[in-house]
Amino acid sequence: MTQKAYQLNNQNNEYLIYQLPDNPELIRLIAKDEFLRKYIIRAEYHSVLIPHKHKAKVKKSGFLIVLE
């Protein structure tokens, strides 16, 4: 899985919003992984919402890589 998810510009104070690539394997992983299901909210059109309060946990898991 070398495709990237792109952070959308319409961020708000509560969530980071990412658009996932149309990759069935990645979408299945997010749907079934117990850790990710606790900290990521699935949304329409292959988007996910990550509450700011869970960003560090998701980043530590290796799912979220932030390039700065």
C-alpha positions as a Markdown table, in Angstrom:
| # | Residue | x | y | z |
|---|---|---|---|---|
| 1 | Met | 0.0 | 0.0 | 0.0 |
| 2 | Thr | 2.0 | 2.9 | -1.3 |
| 3 | Gln | -0.9 | 5.2 | -1.9 |
| 4 | Lys | -1.2 | 8.3 | 0.3 |
| 5 | Ala | -4.2 | 9.7 | 2.1 |
| 6 | Tyr | -4.5 | 13.5 | 1.7 |
| 7 | Gln | -5.4 | 15.9 | 4.4 |
| 8 | Leu | -8.3 | 18.0 | 3.4 |
| 9 | Asn | -8.3 | 21.8 | 3.8 |
| 10 | Asn | -11.6 | 22.0 | 5.6 |
| 11 | Gln | -10.2 | 21.3 | 9.0 |
| 12 | Asn | -12.0 | 22.3 | 12.2 |
| 13 | Asn | -11.1 | 22.5 | 15.8 |
| 14 | Glu | -12.2 | 19.0 | 16.7 |
| 15 | Tyr | -11.0 | 16.8 | 13.8 |
| 16 | Leu | -8.3 | 16.2 | 11.2 |
| 17 | Ile | -10.0 | 15.1 | 8.0 |
| 18 | Tyr | -8.3 | 12.8 | 5.5 |
| 19 | Gln | -9.3 | 11.6 | 2.1 |
| 20 | Leu | -8.2 | 8.0 | 1.5 |
| 21 | Pro | -7.3 | 6.6 | -1.9 |
| 22 | Asp | -9.7 | 4.2 | -3.5 |
| 23 | Asn | -7.9 | 1.2 | -2.1 |
| 24 | Pro | -10.1 | -1.7 | -0.9 |
| 25 | Glu | -7.3 | -3.2 | 1.2 |
| 26 | Leu | -6.8 | 0.0 | 3.1 |
| 27 | Ile | -10.5 | 0.6 | 3.6 |
| 28 | Arg | -10.9 | -2.9 | 4.9 |
| 29 | Leu | -8.0 | -2.5 | 7.3 |
| 30 | Ile | -9.6 | 0.7 | 8.8 |
| 31 | Ala | -13.0 | -1.0 | 9.0 |
| 32 | Lys | -11.7 | -4.1 | 10.8 |
| 33 | Asp | -8.7 | -3.0 | 12.9 |
| 34 | Glu | -9.8 | -2.8 | 16.5 |
| 35 | Phe | -7.3 | -0.1 | 17.4 |
| 36 | Leu | -8.2 | 2.1 | 14.4 |
| 37 | Arg | -11.9 | 1.7 | 15.0 |
| 38 | Lys | -11.5 | 3.2 | 18.5 |
| 39 | Tyr | -9.7 | 6.3 | 17.3 |
| 40 | Ile | -10.8 | 7.0 | 13.7 |
| 41 | Ile | -14.3 | 7.9 | 12.5 |
| 42 | Arg | -15.2 | 6.7 | 9.0 |
| 43 | Ala | -17.0 | 9.1 | 6.9 |
| 44 | Glu | -18.4 | 9.3 | 3.3 |
| 45 | Tyr | -16.4 | 9.1 | 0.1 |
| 46 | His | -13.4 | 7.3 | 1.7 |
| 47 | Ser | -12.8 | 10.0 | 4.2 |
| 48 | Val | -11.7 | 9.5 | 7.8 |
| 49 | Leu | -11.9 | 11.9 | 10.8 |
| 50 | Ile | -9.3 | 11.8 | 13.5 |
| 51 | Pro | -10.2 | 13.7 | 16.6 |
| 52 | His | -7.3 | 16.0 | 17.6 |
| 53 | Lys | -7.3 | 14.4 | 21.1 |
| 54 | His | -6.5 | 11.0 | 19.4 |
| 55 | Lys | -3.9 | 12.3 | 16.9 |
| 56 | Ala | -0.9 | 11.3 | 19.0 |
| 57 | Lys | -2.2 | 7.7 | 19.6 |
| 58 | Val | -3.0 | 7.2 | 15.9 |
| 59 | Lys | 0.4 | 8.7 | 14.9 |
| 60 | Lys | 2.2 | 6.4 | 17.4 |
| 61 | Ser | 0.5 | 3.4 | 15.9 |
| 62 | Gly | 2.1 | 4.1 | 12.5 |
| 63 | Phe | -1.1 | 4.7 | 10.7 |
| 64 | Leu | -0.7 | 8.5 | 10.5 |
| 65 | Ile | 2.6 | 9.9 | 9.3 |
| 66 | Val | 2.8 | 13.7 | 9.4 |
| 67 | Leu | 5.4 | 15.3 | 7.2 |
| 68 | Glu | 6.5 | 18.6 | 8.6 |
